[in-house]
Amino acid sequence: MDDKALKGRYGVRYVDTIVSAAGYEWRETGSGADVLAIDGDIFFPEGPVGVQIKTTHKHSISGTNLRLSQTAEQHWVDTWAKAQRPLYFVVVVVPHTATGGPWVKHHTAGTDLLGTAAYWSRIDPTIFAPKNMSVAALRSQRMDATTLLQWQLDLLGGYGG
């Protein structure tokens, strides 16, 4: 795999680890089956929420930018607008190495997963317009186990609960 593909896989596994550690189930969208612009679902007892993940080294964990933005593709927005459940955009930040060397290091004593963090925001398909196709995770919303409690409440709120 090239570096971009490795980072993409790592980002999905990173989210899976947070979800699993919190006691919920993560189901990844199958390879080539990402027609709904969702990389996977988190299953709560009440139902699933969808997650779109982007992994990047273009931001740093200690950065000061408040929004970690990505240009959304029109077909993403079109499918997100049809969703009847909460959807979330997650940016997983992995370090950029100045030498171009590996950002994950494997050695005989184990594997070093260099500084990684994930940030999120709820997707609101109504905000997109031809001149505004930006979707962003907010640096103030770092993903952890408590994030999943918020997402579960969002799901319940969507069902009138």
C-alpha positions as CSV (number, residue, x, y, z in Angstrom):
1,M,0.0,0.0,0.0
2,D,1.1,3.5,-0.6
3,D,1.3,6.0,2.3
4,K,-2.1,7.5,1.6
5,A,-3.8,4.1,1.6
6,L,-2.0,3.1,4.8
7,K,-3.1,6.3,6.6
8,G,-6.7,5.7,5.4
9,R,-6.7,2.2,6.8
10,Y,-5.1,3.4,10.1
11,G,-7.7,6.1,10.5
12,V,-10.5,3.6,10.2
13,R,-8.8,1.3,12.7
14,Y,-8.2,4.2,15.1
15,V,-11.9,5.0,15.1
16,D,-12.7,1.3,15.5
17,T,-10.4,1.1,18.5
18,I,-12.2,4.0,20.3
19,V,-15.6,2.5,19.5
20,S,-14.6,-1.0,20.7
21,A,-12.9,0.3,23.9
22,A,-16.2,2.1,24.7
23,G,-18.1,-1.2,24.3
24,Y,-19.9,-0.6,21.1
25,E,-19.7,-2.3,17.7
26,W,-18.1,-0.8,14.6
27,R,-18.9,-2.1,11.2
28,E,-16.8,-0.8,8.3
29,T,-18.3,-0.3,4.9
30,G,-16.9,-2.9,2.5
31,S,-14.1,-2.1,0.1
32,G,-15.5,-0.3,-2.9
33,A,-19.0,-0.2,-1.3
34,D,-18.7,3.4,0.0
35,V,-21.6,4.6,-2.2
36,L,-23.3,6.4,0.8
37,A,-20.1,8.4,1.6
38,I,-19.9,6.6,5.0
39,D,-16.9,4.6,6.0
40,G,-18.7,2.7,8.7
41,D,-21.4,2.5,11.3
42,I,-21.4,2.6,15.1
43,F,-24.1,0.4,16.5
44,F,-25.8,1.5,19.7
45,P,-28.7,-0.6,21.2
46,E,-31.1,1.9,19.6
47,G,-29.6,1.8,16.1
48,P,-26.6,2.9,14.1
49,V,-25.0,6.2,13.3
50,G,-22.8,6.7,10.3
51,V,-19.2,8.0,10.2
52,Q,-17.1,9.4,7.3
53,I,-13.4,9.4,8.2
54,K,-10.5,11.3,6.7
55,T,-6.9,10.7,7.8
56,T,-4.3,13.4,7.3
57,H,-0.9,14.6,8.4
58,K,-1.6,18.2,7.1
59,H,-2.7,19.3,10.5
60,S,-0.9,18.7,13.8
61,I,-2.4,17.8,17.1
62,S,-0.9,20.9,18.7
63,G,-2.2,23.1,15.8
64,T,-4.2,26.3,16.3
65,N,-6.7,26.0,13.4
66,L,-10.2,25.6,14.8
67,R,-11.5,23.7,11.8
68,L,-9.9,20.7,10.1
69,S,-11.6,21.0,6.7
70,Q,-12.1,18.8,3.7
71,T,-13.9,19.6,0.4
72,A,-17.0,17.4,0.2
73,E,-17.9,15.9,-3.1
74,Q,-21.4,16.5,-4.4
75,H,-22.4,12.9,-4.3
76,W,-21.4,12.8,-0.6
77,V,-23.7,15.7,0.1
78,D,-26.5,14.2,-2.0
79,T,-26.4,10.9,0.0
80,W,-26.0,12.6,3.4
81,A,-29.1,14.6,2.7
82,K,-31.2,11.4,2.4
83,A,-30.0,10.0,5.8
84,Q,-32.6,9.5,8.5
85,R,-30.0,9.2,11.2
86,P,-27.1,11.2,12.6
87,L,-23.9,11.2,10.5
88,Y,-20.5,12.4,11.6
89,F,-17.3,13.6,10.0
90,V,-14.1,12.5,11.7
91,V,-10.6,13.7,10.9
92,V,-7.8,11.5,12.2
93,V,-4.5,13.4,12.5
94,V,-1.3,11.4,12.2
95,P,2.1,13.1,12.5
96,H,4.0,14.3,9.5
97,T,7.6,13.3,9.7
98,A,10.1,15.8,8.4
99,T,12.3,13.1,7.0
100,G,9.4,11.4,5.1
101,G,10.0,8.4,7.3
102,P,7.4,6.1,8.8
103,W,4.8,7.6,11.1
104,V,4.2,4.2,12.6
105,K,7.4,2.5,13.8
106,H,7.8,-1.3,14.2
107,H,10.7,-2.7,16.2
108,T,11.4,-5.8,18.2
109,A,10.1,-4.3,21.5
110,G,6.7,-3.5,19.9
111,T,5.0,-0.9,17.6
112,D,5.1,2.8,18.3
113,L,2.0,4.6,17.2
114,L,3.2,8.1,17.0
115,G,0.9,10.9,18.2
116,T,-2.6,10.5,16.8
117,A,-5.9,12.2,17.6
118,A,-9.3,12.4,16.0
119,Y,-11.7,15.3,15.8
120,W,-15.3,15.4,14.8
121,S,-18.4,17.2,13.9
122,R,-22.0,16.2,13.1
123,I,-22.7,16.4,9.4
124,D,-25.5,18.9,8.5
125,P,-26.3,18.4,4.8
126,T,-28.3,21.7,4.7
127,I,-25.2,23.9,5.0
128,F,-23.7,22.9,1.6
129,A,-24.0,25.1,-1.4
130,P,-22.1,25.2,-4.8
131,K,-19.7,27.8,-3.3
132,N,-19.5,26.1,0.1
133,M,-18.6,22.5,-0.1
134,S,-16.4,22.4,3.0
135,V,-17.0,19.8,5.7
136,A,-14.9,20.2,8.9
137,A,-14.2,18.5,12.1
138,L,-13.8,20.9,15.1
139,R,-10.6,20.9,17.1
140,S,-12.7,21.6,20.2
141,Q,-14.4,18.2,19.7
142,R,-11.7,15.6,20.2
143,M,-13.1,12.0,19.7
144,D,-13.0,9.8,22.8
145,A,-15.4,7.5,24.6
146,T,-17.6,10.4,25.9
147,T,-18.1,11.4,22.2
148,L,-20.0,8.2,21.7
149,L,-22.4,9.1,24.5
150,Q,-23.2,12.4,22.8
151,W,-23.7,10.5,19.5
152,Q,-26.0,8.1,21.2
153,L,-28.0,11.0,22.6
154,D,-28.2,12.6,19.1
155,L,-29.6,9.3,17.8
156,L,-32.2,9.2,20.5
157,G,-33.1,12.8,19.9
158,G,-33.7,12.0,16.2
159,Y,-36.2,9.4,17.2
160,G,-38.0,11.8,19.5
161,G,-36.6,10.2,22.6
